[in-house]
């Protein structure tokens, strides 16, 4: 089972990409909302539905609902609601429904309008009735101080009419507030304000589409129970959270509206994906059903706090944080109406996640199909265990950090002591069937101003309790949204320094420098250069990956990278290193993938005092390098050159750069690689099991092309000294690496290390191999010394996300 794309993320603030759904009132007192022409002094139009009785409708009647976010009742004597079609003609008149009574403080007021011929559900008892036949898709509704029909038919004219208290245009309505009308109204969808009844005088922003949810002044709804402002004590409906969650990954009530679901607020997120978690303190007897659920408030900040006892009326939905990556879904409640019954209640005790609680098997096998509808077995599978706790208050105690704190304020811990460990405290990834079940991400739920997030390296320990709702997100899978985070115990992880090469040894290194561009801070160049000089001991040859062109990630046609490379060479020299020379081939613009406009490529640096480069003309971005001669006269047809650059295997991917060097009068052929990324692969925690690793197909093709080239080189000279190295974006046990080493033409040196040292990158808490150095049989084992030099991937402060590697050989 693969890690999903280990490439850097362009966005990380946990933003949802789904459109917000219809929302309505909550028992929350907020400042008075804005009005159409001026701020309202009371009621607003909370919801409009014109599809009543139409084809596909459940409700029999159209309705208009008013809301009152203030602390005092809003009297309606002498007021009316009025309706104008979306595109009024010269003779079109406003229709009028007179009102009476009042909108309760913090409550609603329901106006029933014309019925249709369809529908199966009656509105709750209406506070007022009229005969307006609203369009399901387009029109304008106004709350008016007066009962005489309005005469305005443009947005500007209506904005100038002081009688209009509030106005809502929907669909394609000509008369509307702000940038445009509210979108999405239909036979089955109303448009409604958020739970805080915010009114910014912009219908397109203030109202969203969703299931119709009529509520009268008594708080009665079509689903039973009551909501705020009804004049009585609200009571729970018939549905509990475990009924919503069910015994599979998909809610049995998906797409249904549930009424007055009770729960205690266990966590509040007022940034990114805004909302809050509620948990039922009275659990059922089924371990497969979660007792908690996320309440999604869309763009509105949650108005509840931890410990509030609430009732929630909302629509059940399933949200996929990363659908293209096959992510699990998150069951959530959308478009919520929230009643706060009391505050300061005890939060349900957290479930402790440890080795005893996490099963040894990771996930059921569906032969690549979805496991969504399989019954959860939390006693057998780790993924099922996590899913059975979705949204619930969980805790880890005194756990090792297995991925350092990143710039997005996240870190990973290992809650299962049985996972295999690296020598430096991480969790080593040793096979598709060994995903390491105890890895879990930690994020801070309170704003960082309230609770600074700890900075930790791999091998440190998060002591004490870390607890909060169990979330799931697109970049990390199952995650503790922590209300409280433990204390970091610093275990003093040090950056490694490679052994010195002997004078008789040729030292060759590979280093992915993570989209290095001239515009990067000087400190990045300094740190990368210092690593080459100090940690790698100034290798004779350095293959760099991810060198961008001179304009960086600006897609302006630039492909030359001389400024980028020279700035790096100067930084190395300033750090006390050698005066490197360099060779590379510029790619065809926008043809090698990577960050758009960056034109990343591989570059050879070499120390001319130690090794010479054999320049052979003819190499360019589209000409394939070949092999000529035999025995000791074997040579490349171009140096530097690119291996079969027009082969489809390299579509939107970097082409291998090969160079011919001479060390102690012996030819050494070095291939710098950067295979295609894992983009598009389904993640370890995918809902598809076993996950599809679609990107492997191209890497295997790339490996086959390179293996054939190396085989041809070795056929010409069985003693050819070949070193292939770089970022292969794949594991030592992958099909690509098996293909590249087929026939023994190359040996992957990472397999010579102890299993606990086989990693160069850390992703989702797994220390894994992406970078490799491979050598031909001409290099005898006793003449090869190889290291992965751990200076980046395990640290919170890093110059690159990859660790470099170095090999010292005696040709």
PyMOL commands that set and color helices and strands:
alter all, ss='L'
color gray80, all
select helices_A, chain A and resi 155-159+203-206+241-245+323-325+382-388+522-535+562-574+631-633+648-650+696-716+735-740+742-744+749-752+755-757+781-783
alter helices_A, ss='H'
color red, helices_A
select strands_A, chain A and resi 43-49+61-68+74-75+80-85+95-98+102-103+108-115+128-129+139-144+164-170+190-193+207-210+257-269+274-279+292-298+309-320+329-342+351-352+369-370+393-403+410-414+439-444+461-473+477-484+487-489+506-516+541-547+581-583+601-606+612-613+627-628+635-636+641-642+657-663+666-674+688-689+722-727+747-748+761-763+766-768+771-775+784-789+804-809
alter strands_A, ss='S'
color yellow, strands_A
deselect
rebuild
show_as cartoon
